[in-house]
Amino acid sequence: MKKIIYLSLFCIPFVSFAQKKQMIKIVDDKQKNEVVITINNKPFTSLMYSDTLYKPFLYPVYSPKGQLVTRGYPLAPRDGEPVDHPHHTGIWFNYENVNGLDFWNNSFAIPSEKKNSYGSIKHTKITAIKSGNEGNLTIEADWVDSKNNVLLKEKTNFVFSATATESFIDRYTTLTAEQDVAFADAKDGLLGLRVAKELQIPTIETKKFTDDKGIVTTVKAIKDSTINGNYITSEGKEGDSAWSTRGKWCLLYGKKNNEMISIAIIDHPKNINYPTYWHARGYGLFAANPLGAKVFSNGKQTLNYKLTKGQSVTFRYRIVVAGGKERLSNDALDKLADEFATK
């Protein structure tokens, strides 16, 4: 009898601890034009929304144990990290071809005489902030051309939550067309993040990548023993083979300072073209792009998604950032995906 009581007392606190929700605090720092999100008073991420930026984005992002998991460049460069693709900042949401305008590749590096080919996402207001065991942040933004003509109205709700070992960002973005809008099939989109160099896939080969306007970006090989990342998808594709394949989730994992970091993006069954294509590059770009069907399928599928004026579409994604001795297991990710699918 004593043994049974002992086991019961031992197990109950363990289960409770494992499932315990952390306190999310969300504060709008209007002077810095950023919304700060903390977990149990420790940094998690911030929404950067200054008018000087080309899109709102979450930056930086920390693991549950305080490891930086996003690249520093261009806002806060770190020694030894790559400095390609200056538009890869934190976690963002945009697309390469919206009525012919490139929202994805826009940055300070684009010459002024070429700006008319690019679009920007301008933050307009914060409509809701709520802290608690689940934090909620709702914002609105305009997708505009170089003359500030509005193509799309965006409303995004971020839901933040965490346990002791896992942090979650559930993003629900609704785009409403202010005019007829065409999302032409393109490689660069839709939800993306750029990770710290330790989470890149090791490579000794310098590679060149070309965007839809023929601009070539060189990504140099880095000889660095700390680089040890790897991808795996829900369909079992690993490493560089994850790129252009479909899956309900994709995981990037690797060690940083002796901690195994896991970053997963989970697709939602209600999203267009589910399960999404993964625009997952070994150099640290990790993106879900359901709209680039033609390039990812080698022409076997063409989407060219369109919205008529007044029509809306909603995209739903879950981002998981975890830390521990082992990566998030496939079973754990399947369960997280099944749970997210009910929301």
C-alpha positions, -999 to 999 in steps of 0.1 A, spaced: 0 0 0 28 24 9 45 16 -24 13 25 -44 9 58 -26 46 66 -32 43 61 -70 11 82 -72 27 111 -54 58 108 -76 39 107 -109 13 135 -104 38 164 -100 58 152 -129 29 152 -153 17 186 -140 52 201 -145 55 188 -180 22 204 -191 25 236 -171 18 267 -192 42 296 -188 32 333 -183 32 353 -215 36 390 -212 31 413 -242 41 450 -240 39 476 -268 70 499 -266 58 527 -288 91 547 -286 110 518 -301 81 507 -325 82 471 -312 60 448 -292 80 428 -267 69 393 -259 84 376 -228 79 341 -212 81 342 -174 98 376 -178 125 362 -201 129 373 -237 111 353 -264 107 377 -293 96 411 -304 73 423 -332 93 451 -351 69 475 -369 88 507 -376 79 527 -408 116 524 -418 112 487 -423 98 469 -454 76 446 -434 67 438 -398 86 408 -384 94 389 -353 130 395 -342 151 382 -325 138 348 -314 151 329 -283 149 293 -274 133 284 -240 168 284 -224 177 317 -239 196 307 -271 194 331 -301 179 310 -329 175 337 -355 203 353 -376 215 387 -363 223 403 -397 213 429 -409 200 445 -376 226 432 -352 254 413 -371 274 386 -352 309 375 -359 312 347 -385 276 347 -396 266 351 -433 256 384 -447 237 374 -478 200 381 -484 195 413 -463 157 409 -466 159 377 -444 151 392 -410 137 372 -381 103 356 -389 83 373 -416 53 368 -440 52 381 -476 55 370 -512 77 375 -543 51 382 -569 19 401 -561 5 418 -592 41 418 -604 55 434 -573 82 417 -552 74 420 -515 98 392 -505 132 406 -517 127 443 -509 154 457 -486 178 486 -481 200 470 -508 175 477 -536 186 508 -556 161 537 -555 157 536 -593 144 500 -590 120 504 -561 90 507 -583 93 469 -589 90 462 -552 62 463 -526 62 469 -489 40 459 -459 32 489 -438 20 484 -402 -11 505 -395 -22 496 -360 -24 472 -331 -59 462 -324 -55 438 -294 -30 429 -268 -36 403 -241 -11 387 -217 -16 355 -197 -10 318 -200 -18 324 -236 -7 358 -251 -26 374 -280 -15 401 -303 -35 414 -332 -22 438 -358 -32 453 -391 -11 463 -421 -13 474 -457 5 458 -486 14 487 -508 33 496 -540 61 522 -542 35 550 -544 16 537 -513 -14 523 -533 -29 495 -513 -32 461 -528 -41 441 -497 -53 447 -462 -37 424 -437 -51 414 -403 -28 391 -383 -34 374 -349 -4 360 -331 -11 335 -303 19 329 -280 22 301 -255 49 280 -239 58 251 -216 91 248 -199 108 233 -230 87 245 -259 75 279 -271 48 284 -297 38 310 -322 4 304 -339 0 329 -367 -34 336 -384 -31 360 -412 -61 372 -433 -55 391 -465 -83 411 -481 -79 424 -516 -84 461 -522 -82 455 -559 -80 424 -580 -48 406 -569 -28 378 -585 -1 358 -566 18 345 -596 37 312 -590 70 321 -574 97 305 -554 101 331 -526 73 330 -501 53 329 -478 61 324 -442 99 325 -437 126 328 -411 164 330 -412 182 310 -385 214 314 -366 245 300 -384 248 270 -361 215 257 -374 226 258 -411 234 225 -429 272 221 -431 285 228 -466 319 234 -482 304 246 -515 297 282 -524 263 285 -542 245 311 -563 207 317 -561 188 337 -587 155 355 -581 127 360 -606 143 393 -618 176 376 -626 194 390 -596 220 365 -584 229 362 -547 261 343 -537 260 323 -505 295 316 -494 305 283 -478 315 287 -442 342 265 -426 328 264 -390 327 233 -368 297 248 -349 274 245 -380 255 212 -376 218 218 -386 195 193 -405 160 192 -418 134 165 -416 98 166 -429 67 147 -419 72 126 -451 108 116 -441 127 139 -464 160 150 -448 187 177 -453 187 195 -486 163 169 -500 135 186 -480 135 215 -504 105 217 -528 88 187 -512 54 187 -494 47 179 -458 23 188 -430 54 198 -409 91 205 -414 117 205 -386 151 222 -385 173 210 -357 209 213 -345 231 219 -314 240 254 -302 262 257 -271 255 220 -262 217 224 -264 197 207 -291 175 233 -307 144 223 -326 124 248 -349 93 234 -366 68 250 -389 34 232 -390 10 237 -418 -28 237 -413 -53 216 -433 -74 247 -440 -46 264 -458 -44 267 -496 -26 238 -513 -22 218 -481 2 202 -474 26 231 -482 58 230 -502 90 236 -482 113 263 -493 139 250 -469 175 259 -478 206 245 -462 221 280 -457 195 289 -431 164 300 -450 134 281 -436 101 288 -453 66 274 -461 53 284 -495 20 269 -507 18 294 -536 49 285 -555 35 253 -570 51 256 -605 87 259 -594 85 233 -567 67 207 -588 89 213 -619 59 225 -638 36 195 -630 13 218 -610 5 255 -615 -15 275 -590 -13 313 -598 -37 320 -569 -60 351 -573 -83 372 -552 -109 395 -566 -116 429 -550 -131 424 -516 -123 387 -514 -102 373 -485 -80 344 -477 -66 332 -444 -33 315 -438 -26 296 -405 8 284 -393 23 272 -361 60 277 -352 75 257 -324 109 265 -308 122 239 -284 153 231 -265 167 200 -247 189 170 -250 171 156 -280 153 170 -310 115 171 -311 104 136 -321 83 128 -352 56 115 -329 56 147 -309 54 168 -340 25 147 -354 6 153 -321 13 190 -323 1 191 -359 -30 172 -350 -38 196 -322 -32 226 -343 -55 212 -370 -84 216 -346 -79 253 -341 
